[in-house]
Amino acid sequence: MAHILVIDDDSDILYILTELLTGERHTVEVASDGKAGIALVAEQTFDLVITDMVMPEMDGIEVISSIREHSPSVRIIVLTGGTSKLNKEYLMSMAKAMHAHKVIAKPINFKELKEAVHDVLTT
């Protein structure tokens, strides 16, 4: 199965996605912000990165840009719920413009996420 990195500043989401993805027989690493996530991408090889858009230290846009620059073959799924200043649709369109393979709105529909992971890894 795949080696997946999940980057999100919400520890509950990290826990839930780890359980969901390991239940699908994937190996999962986690990072609680973009900077830590990029450090892991520099150290290890991942098949897929699932990242939030709004995080401390380094946001999802910076994460996607860095991955595209240093590991262009890595697949990317973006999760976003927006903020009071940046609406969800705007952030989703930015992620699509940066060539994220899939963009999923929060709150996360776990069936949709499982299908997205499968689709991204098999194309």
LINVEN-V491218 format. One record per residue. RES is the residue in one small letter. PHI is phi in whole degrees, -180 to 180 (NA if undefined). OMEGA is omega as a letter, one per 30 degrees, with the letter a starting at -180 (* if undefined). D_CENTER is the distance of its C-alpha to the mean C-alpha in Angstrom with 1 decimal. Layout:
BEGIN
<<RES,PHI,OMEGA,D_CENTER> <RES,PHI,OMEGA,D_CENTER>>
END
This chain:
BEGIN
<<m,NA,a,17.3> <a,-95,l,14.0> <h,-100,a,12.7> <i,-120,l,9.0> <l,-109,l,7.2> <v,-111,l,5.4> <i,-118,l,5.7> <d,-162,l,7.6> <d,-85,l,11.3> <d,-97,a,12.5> <s,-63,l,14.0> <d,-66,l,14.7> <i,-65,l,11.2> <l,-59,a,10.6> <y,-65,a,13.9> <i,-63,a,13.6> <l,-68,l,10.4> <t,-62,l,12.1> <e,-63,a,15.3> <l,-61,a,14.1> <l,-74,l,12.5> <t,-69,l,15.5> <g,-65,l,17.7> <e,-92,l,16.7> <r,75,l,17.8> <h,-91,l,14.6> <t,-92,a,14.5> <v,-125,l,11.8> <e,-115,l,11.4> <v,-131,l,10.1> <a,-141,a,10.2> <s,-92,l,11.4> <d,-160,a,11.0> <g,-63,a,9.9> <k,-62,l,13.2> <a,-66,l,13.0> <g,-64,l,9.7> <i,-65,l,11.5> <a,-62,l,14.5> <l,-68,l,13.1> <v,-63,l,12.1> <a,-71,a,15.7> <e,-94,a,17.2> <q,-130,l,15.7> <t,-103,l,14.8> <f,-118,l,11.6> <d,-84,a,11.5> <l,-149,l,7.8> <v,-119,l,4.7> <i,-110,a,1.7> <t,-130,l,2.2> <d,-76,l,5.6> <m,-92,a,8.2> <v,-108,a,11.1> <m,-148,l,11.6> <p,-75,l,14.6> <e,71,a,15.5> <m,-156,a,13.1> <d,-83,a,11.2> <g,-61,l,8.2> <i,-63,l,10.9> <e,-66,l,12.2> <v,-62,a,9.1> <i,-60,a,9.0> <s,-59,a,12.7> <s,-66,l,13.1> <i,-63,a,11.1> <r,-60,a,13.2> <e,-74,a,16.2> <h,-102,a,16.2> <s,-141,a,14.3> <p,-63,a,14.6> <s,-84,a,14.5> <v,-69,l,10.9> <r,-79,a,9.2> <i,-133,l,6.0> <i,-117,a,4.7> <v,-108,l,4.6> <l,-114,l,6.2> <t,-155,l,9.4> <g,-117,a,12.8> <g,76,l,14.6> <t,-140,l,17.2> <s,-68,a,21.0> <k,-100,a,21.1> <l,-125,a,18.3> <n,-76,a,18.2> <k,-58,a,15.3> <e,-63,l,16.7> <y,-62,a,17.0> <l,-65,l,13.4> <m,-65,l,12.4> <s,-68,l,15.1> <m,-64,l,14.1> <a,-63,l,10.6> <k,-65,l,12.8> <a,-64,l,15.3> <m,-90,l,13.1> <h,69,l,12.7> <a,-65,a,9.1> <h,-70,l,10.1> <k,-146,l,9.3> <v,-130,a,8.9> <i,-124,l,9.5> <a,-79,l,11.7> <k,-91,f,12.1> <p,-65,a,14.1> <i,-76,l,12.1> <n,-91,a,14.4> <f,-67,l,13.9> <k,-65,l,16.0> <e,-62,l,14.0> <l,-65,l,10.7> <k,-58,l,12.9> <e,-65,l,14.4> <a,-64,l,11.3> <v,-60,l,10.3> <h,-60,a,14.0> <d,-60,a,14.5> <v,-66,a,11.9> <l,-77,a,13.3> <t,-103,l,16.8> <t,-106,*,17.1>>
END
